[in-house]
Amino acid sequence: MIKNISIKMAVVFGLIIIVTLAVLDFFLIYTYSNTQFQKQEIEYSTYGNIISNIAKENITNRTNLNRLVKEYAQNIEGRVLILNSNGKVIADNYDGYIGTKIQNKEIDMTLQNKSESIGYYTVEDKKIMMVTTPILSNEKIMGVVLISTYADDVYIDVGSLKRRVILISLFSGLLAIIVSFIIGDKIADPIKQLTSASEKILKGNLNTKVNIKRKDEIGKLATTFNKMSEELYKIDVNRRRFISDVSHELKTPLASIKALIESLIDGEEDLETFREYLIDVNSEIDRLTGLVKSLLNVTRLEEIQLNKEWIKLYSEINNVMKLYKNSLKEKNIEFITDVKRDVKIYADKDMFKEVMINLIDNSIKYGKNNGYIKIVYEDKRDNKYLIIQDNGQGISKKDLPYIFDNFYRADKSRARDKGGSGIGLFVVKRILNLHGWEINVESELGEFTKFI
């Protein structure tokens, strides 16, 4: 079995072209052959009818009949016989068959059917065409005109054409196969590149790309492949970074817990110190629990089924803000809402709550003391917007394109201090996309952040 795709394509294209040429050759030769034979048949049939019309007026005058056949025999370069209704020759331009009764298929058919008949014979390796035409008088058969002539020229012409056509077809077929190999190789080359690149990605080289610049479907496939490679590479980079961050996150609280427990085991602290140690251990365990919960949230989003319903936007926002009442008070952050109480949205209630918790939690964590968080709902014809803005520390321009990527944290050390894992905004975007919504961000470092 042929495994090389370029050879397969060349073979297929070559076979298609060869079969097409063979069919065309057949019809060309068949048409030419029929045309040539019909041309000769029509010519001699015309002579037969002319002789028949003259002969019926002189059927009893042998002298006139002999003069008639000799005269036309010179024009047609063949033999002309006139037979009576019994099949006996009564006129012959060579005089050899006069008085002889001749029987063959064409003569018999003409006598029986009173119609013209044409046949081909081989005599001493010579091709002979025979045309028999009835001599009729008042629908009564009076005799038969028989014209015979050599048909070798027609057979030679047809044979010559066959040889030329076959030779040209063989040359064309060979050329077509060579061209098919060239075209097949060109078509297969980008596929080979894609296959090689796919194998490299399979081996772990996720940043592999192909250099295929075409505007057809293969070009689109190459572009899609390169985008896929970029995404895989970016995901892998984020995954590695996340593993590193998680390792550090896990290492720090675990080390703290271990140190605290060892101090409790080795020391003789009083009850108050013992209590402080346990509080610290509990805090570190909370950090670990939060990290695990974030990871579970990401996994859950891959299989979640939305349970949509009409919910009151103002009530949901207000319920979330109640959860952060103490946090807002601690940093003296003013909460401003501009949402009408009757506005409803069609969404999964729990998922929407998680979106609001993530966004508001970020605004509080990275917000300024004595700052504000403002939530505004805008209805603009076909589009509706929910805007969450704060005047916190903002996000740098270099980080803005990546903040919705999984595991991405704009300021790693500061995010870690505030308990961030780089998952929250990824979860937000994923939930909104599942609803068919979009989210964008505007920000100036040190000034504000606005999620729309």
C-alpha positions in Angstrom: 0.0 0.0 0.0 1.3 3.5 -0.9 1.9 5.6 2.2 3.3 8.7 0.7 0.5 11.2 0.2 2.2 13.0 -2.7 2.6 9.7 -4.6 -1.1 8.8 -3.8 -2.2 12.1 -5.2 0.0 11.8 -8.3 -1.3 8.3 -9.0 -4.9 9.4 -8.5 -4.5 12.4 -10.7 -2.6 10.4 -13.3 -5.2 7.7 -13.5 -8.0 10.3 -13.8 -6.2 12.0 -16.7 -5.3 8.7 -18.4 -8.9 7.4 -18.1 -10.2 10.8 -19.4 -7.8 10.7 -22.4 -8.7 7.1 -23.1 -12.4 8.0 -23.2 -11.7 11.1 -25.4 -9.6 9.0 -27.7 -12.3 6.4 -28.1 -15.0 9.0 -29.0 -12.6 10.8 -31.3 -11.6 7.7 -33.2 -15.2 6.4 -33.2 -16.6 9.7 -34.5 -13.9 10.1 -37.1 -14.3 6.5 -38.3 -18.1 6.8 -38.5 -17.8 10.1 -40.4 -15.4 8.7 -43.0 -17.4 5.5 -43.6 -20.6 7.4 -43.7 -19.1 9.9 -46.2 -18.1 7.0 -48.5 -21.4 5.2 -48.1 -23.4 8.3 -48.9 -21.3 9.0 -52.0 -21.8 5.5 -53.4 -25.4 5.3 -52.3 -26.0 8.5 -54.3 -24.3 6.9 -57.4 -26.5 3.8 -56.9 -29.7 5.8 -56.8 -28.7 7.7 -60.0 -27.9 4.5 -61.8 -31.1 2.8 -60.5 -33.3 5.7 -61.8 -31.6 5.5 -65.3 -31.6 1.7 -65.4 -35.3 1.3 -64.7 -36.1 3.1 -68.0 -33.7 0.8 -69.9 -34.1 -2.5 -68.0 -34.7 -4.4 -71.3 -32.0 -2.6 -73.3 -28.8 -4.4 -72.5 -26.7 -2.2 -74.8 -27.8 1.0 -72.9 -27.3 -0.8 -69.5 -23.7 -1.8 -70.4 -22.9 1.7 -71.6 -24.4 3.1 -68.4 -22.4 0.9 -66.0 -19.1 1.5 -67.9 -19.7 5.2 -67.9 -20.3 5.4 -64.1 -17.6 2.9 -63.3 -15.0 5.3 -64.5 -16.3 8.0 -62.1 -16.5 5.9 -59.0 -13.3 3.8 -59.5 -15.1 0.6 -58.8 -17.1 -2.2 -60.3 -20.8 -1.7 -61.3 -23.2 -4.5 -61.9 -26.9 -4.6 -62.8 -28.8 -7.7 -61.9 -32.4 -8.6 -62.8 -35.0 -9.6 -60.3 -33.7 -13.2 -60.2 -30.2 -12.1 -59.2 -28.6 -12.7 -62.7 -26.1 -10.2 -63.9 -27.4 -8.4 -67.0 -24.7 -5.6 -67.2 -21.1 -5.5 -66.0 -18.5 -2.8 -66.7 -15.9 -5.6 -66.9 -18.3 -7.9 -68.8 -17.0 -10.8 -66.7 -20.2 -11.7 -64.7 -22.8 -11.2 -67.4 -25.3 -14.1 -67.3 -24.0 -15.2 -63.9 -26.3 -15.5 -60.9 -24.8 -13.9 -57.8 -26.0 -14.4 -54.3 -24.9 -12.6 -51.2 -26.5 -11.0 -48.2 -26.8 -7.5 -49.6 -28.4 -8.6 -52.9 -30.8 -10.9 -51.0 -31.8 -8.2 -48.6 -32.4 -5.7 -51.3 -34.5 -8.1 -53.4 -36.5 -9.1 -50.3 -36.9 -5.7 -48.7 -36.8 -3.4 -51.7 -34.3 -1.3 -49.9 -30.7 -0.3 -50.0 -28.1 -2.5 -48.3 -24.4 -1.9 -47.5 -21.8 -4.4 -46.5 -18.0 -4.8 -46.0 -15.9 -7.8 -47.0 -12.3 -8.8 -47.0 -11.0 -10.3 -50.2 -7.4 -11.3 -50.5 -6.5 -8.9 -47.6 -8.3 -6.1 -49.4 -11.3 -4.3 -47.7 -14.3 -4.1 -50.1 -17.4 -2.0 -49.6 -20.5 -3.2 -51.4 -23.7 -1.1 -52.0 -26.9 -2.6 -53.4 -29.7 -0.4 -54.6 -33.1 -1.6 -55.8 -34.4 -0.8 -59.3 -38.1 -0.1 -58.7 -41.0 0.6 -61.1 -44.4 1.2 -59.5 -43.1 -0.4 -56.3 -42.2 -3.5 -58.2 -38.6 -4.8 -58.0 -37.1 -4.8 -61.5 -33.5 -5.5 -60.5 -30.6 -4.5 -58.4 -27.6 -2.1 -58.9 -24.5 -3.4 -57.2 -21.5 -1.2 -56.7 -18.3 -2.5 -55.1 -15.1 -0.5 -54.4 -12.0 -0.7 -52.3 -12.4 0.8 -48.7 -8.7 0.4 -47.8 -8.1 4.2 -47.9 -10.7 4.7 -45.2 -9.3 1.9 -43.0 -5.8 3.3 -43.5 -6.9 6.8 -42.5 -8.7 5.6 -39.4 -5.7 3.4 -38.5 -3.3 6.3 -39.0 -5.5 8.5 -36.8 -5.6 5.8 -34.1 -1.8 5.6 -34.0 -1.4 9.4 -33.8 -4.0 9.7 -31.1 -2.6 6.9 -29.0 0.9 8.3 -29.3 -0.2 11.8 -28.3 -2.3 10.3 -25.5 0.7 8.3 -24.2 2.9 11.4 -24.3 0.2 13.5 -22.6 -0.5 10.8 -20.0 3.3 10.7 -19.2 3.4 14.4 -19.0 0.3 14.5 -16.8 1.8 12.0 -14.4 5.0 14.0 -14.1 3.0 17.2 -13.5 0.8 15.3 -11.0 3.9 14.3 -9.0 5.0 17.9 -9.0 1.6 19.3 -8.0 1.1 16.4 -5.5 4.4 17.2 -3.8 3.5 20.9 -3.6 0.1 20.1 -2.1 1.6 17.5 0.3 4.5 19.7 1.5 2.4 21.8 3.8 0.7 18.7 5.1 4.1 17.2 5.8 5.1 20.4 7.6 1.9 20.2 9.7 2.5 16.5 10.5 6.1 17.2 11.5 5.0 20.2 13.7 2.3 18.1 15.3 4.8 15.4 16.2 7.0 18.0 17.8 4.1 19.4 19.8 3.3 15.8 20.8 6.9 15.5 22.1 6.4 18.6 24.3 7.7 21.4 22.0 4.5 23.5 22.3 6.0 26.6 20.7 6.3 24.9 17.3 4.9 26.8 14.3 4.7 26.2 10.6 5.7 28.7 7.8 2.9 28.2 5.3 1.7 31.3 3.6 -1.3 30.4 1.4 -4.8 31.8 1.0 -6.6 28.5 0.5 -8.0 26.0 3.1 -4.5 24.6 3.9 -3.4 28.2 4.6 -6.3 28.6 7.0 -5.4 25.3 8.6 -1.8 26.5 9.1 -3.0 29.7 10.6 -5.3 27.9 13.0 -2.5 25.5 13.8 -0.2 28.3 14.7 -2.8 29.9 16.9 -3.4 26.6 18.6 0.3 26.3 19.2 0.5 29.8 20.7 -2.5 29.0 23.0 -1.0 25.7 24.0 2.4 27.3 24.7 0.7 30.1 26.7 -1.3 27.6 28.7 1.8 25.6 29.3 3.7 28.7 30.5 0.8 29.6 32.8 0.6 26.1 34.0 4.3 25.9 34.8 4.1 29.3 36.5 1.0 28.3 38.4 2.7 25.1 39.6 5.6 27.1 40.7 3.4 29.6 42.5 1.2 26.9 44.0 4.3 25.1 45.2 5.5 28.3 46.9 2.0 28.9 48.3 1.8 25.4 49.7 5.4 25.5 50.9 5.0 28.7 52.9 2.0 27.8 55.0 3.1 24.2 55.4 6.5 25.4 56.6 4.8 27.9 59.0 2.4 25.2 60.3 5.3 22.8 60.8 7.4 25.4 62.6 4.5 26.4 64.9 3.7 22.8 65.7 7.4 22.0 66.5 7.4 25.1 68.8 4.4 23.8 70.6 5.9 20.3 70.9 9.3 21.5 72.1 8.3 24.6 74.1 6.6 25.2 77.4 4.5 28.2 76.4 1.6 29.4 78.5 -2.0 29.0 77.4 -2.2 32.4 75.8 0.9 31.7 73.6 -0.4 28.3 72.8 -3.7 29.9 71.7 -1.8 32.4 69.4 0.1 29.6 67.8 -3.2 27.8 67.0 -4.7 30.9 65.6 -1.7 31.2 63.2 -2.0 27.6 62.3 -5.7 28.1 61.5 -4.9 31.1 59.4 -2.4 29.1 57.3 -4.9 26.3 56.9 -7.5 28.9 55.7 -4.9 30.0 53.0 -4.5 26.4 51.9 -8.3 25.9 51.8 -8.8 29.0 49.7 -6.2 27.9 47.2 -7.8 24.4 46.9 -11.2 25.9 46.5 -10.0 28.1 43.7 -8.6 25.1 41.9 -11.9 23.2 42.3 -13.8 26.2 40.9 -11.7 26.2 37.7 -12.3 22.4 37.3 -16.0 22.8 38.0 -16.4 25.3 35.2 -15.4 22.8 32.6 -18.5 20.7 33.3 -21.1 23.2 34.6 -24.6 23.3 33.3 -26.2 26.8 33.7 -29.5 27.0 35.5 -30.8 30.3 34.2 -33.7 32.3 35.7 -34.9 35.9 35.8 -33.2 37.6 38.8 -33.3 41.1 40.2 -30.0 42.8 39.6 -30.2 45.3 42.4 -31.0 42.6 45.0 -28.2 40.4 43.9 -25.6 43.2 44.1 -26.9 44.3 47.5 -26.7 40.7 48.8 -23.1 40.5 47.8 -22.2 43.9 49.2 -23.6 42.7 52.6 -20.9 40.0 52.7 -18.2 42.8 52.5 -19.8 45.2 55.0 -17.0 44.8 57.5 -14.3 45.0 54.8 -15.7 48.2 53.4 -15.9 49.7 56.9 -12.3 48.7 57.7 -10.9 50.6 54.7 -13.6 53.2 54.8 -14.6 52.5 51.2 -17.8 54.1 49.9 -20.1 51.8 48.0 -22.1 53.6 45.3 -24.8 51.9 43.2 -26.8 53.2 40.2 -29.0 50.3 39.4 -32.8 50.6 39.2 -34.6 48.2 41.5 -36.8 46.7 38.7 -34.0 45.7 36.4 -33.9 41.9 35.8 -31.4 39.8 34.0 -31.6 36.2 32.8 -28.7 34.3 34.4 -27.6 31.5 36.6 -28.1 33.0 40.1 -25.2 31.2 41.8 -22.8 31.8 38.9 -23.7 35.5 38.7 -23.1 35.8 42.5 -19.6 34.3 42.1 -18.8 36.8 39.3 -19.8 39.7 41.6 -17.9 38.3 44.6 -14.7 38.0 42.5 -14.9 41.5 41.1 -15.9 43.2 44.3 -13.4 41.2 46.3 -10.7 42.5 43.9 -11.9 46.1 44.2 -11.7 45.9 48.0 -8.3 44.1 48.1 -6.6 46.5 45.8 -8.7 49.5 46.6 -7.4 52.6 48.5 -8.4 53.5 52.0 -11.2 56.2 51.9 -11.8 55.2 48.2 -15.0 54.1 46.5 -16.6 51.2 44.5 -19.2 52.2 42.0 -21.6 49.9 40.2 -23.7 51.3 37.3 -26.2 49.6 35.0 -26.7 51.2 31.5 -29.3 50.2 28.9 -28.2 51.4 25.5 -30.6 50.1 22.8 -29.3 46.7 21.8 -26.6 46.5 24.4 -26.7 46.5 28.2 -23.7 47.2 30.4 -22.9 46.6 34.0 -19.9 48.7 35.1 -17.9 48.1 38.3 -15.3 50.8 38.9 -13.0 51.6 41.8 -10.2 54.2 42.4 -7.7 51.7 43.6 -4.2 51.0 42.6 -5.1 50.1 39.0 -3.4 47.7 36.5 -0.4 48.4 34.4 -0.8 48.5 30.6 1.6 45.6 30.1 -0.6 43.4 32.3 -4.0 44.4 30.9 -4.0 42.0 28.0 -3.4 39.0 30.3 -5.4 39.6 33.4 -8.2 37.2 32.3 -5.7 34.4 31.5 -5.8 31.4 33.8 -3.3 31.6 36.7 -2.1 35.1 35.7 -1.3 37.6 38.4 -0.3 41.2 37.6 1.8 41.7 40.7 2.8 38.3 42.0 4.3 39.3 45.3 1.5 41.7 46.2 -1.2 39.3 45.0 0.2 36.6 47.1 0.2 38.8 50.2 -3.4 39.5 49.6 -4.3 35.9 49.0 -4.6 36.0 45.2 -4.1 32.9 43.1 -4.6 34.4 39.6 -7.7 32.4 39.1 -10.5 34.8 40.0 -10.7 36.9 36.8 -10.4 33.8 34.6 -13.4 32.3 36.4 -15.3 35.6 35.9 -14.7 35.6 32.2 -15.5 31.9 31.8 -18.8 32.3 33.6 -19.8 35.4 31.5 -18.8 33.6 28.3 -21.0 30.7 29.2 -23.9 33.2 29.5 -23.0 34.6 26.1 -21.7 37.8 27.6 -18.4 39.7 27.3 -16.2 41.5 29.8 -13.6 44.2 29.1 -11.4 46.3 31.4 -10.0 49.8 31.5 -7.4 50.9 34.0 -4.7 53.5 34.8 -2.0 52.5 37.2 -2.5 54.2 40.5 -5.8 55.8 39.4 -8.7 53.5 38.7 -10.0 50.1 37.3 -13.2 49.7 35.4 -14.7 46.4 34.5 -17.4 46.6 31.8 
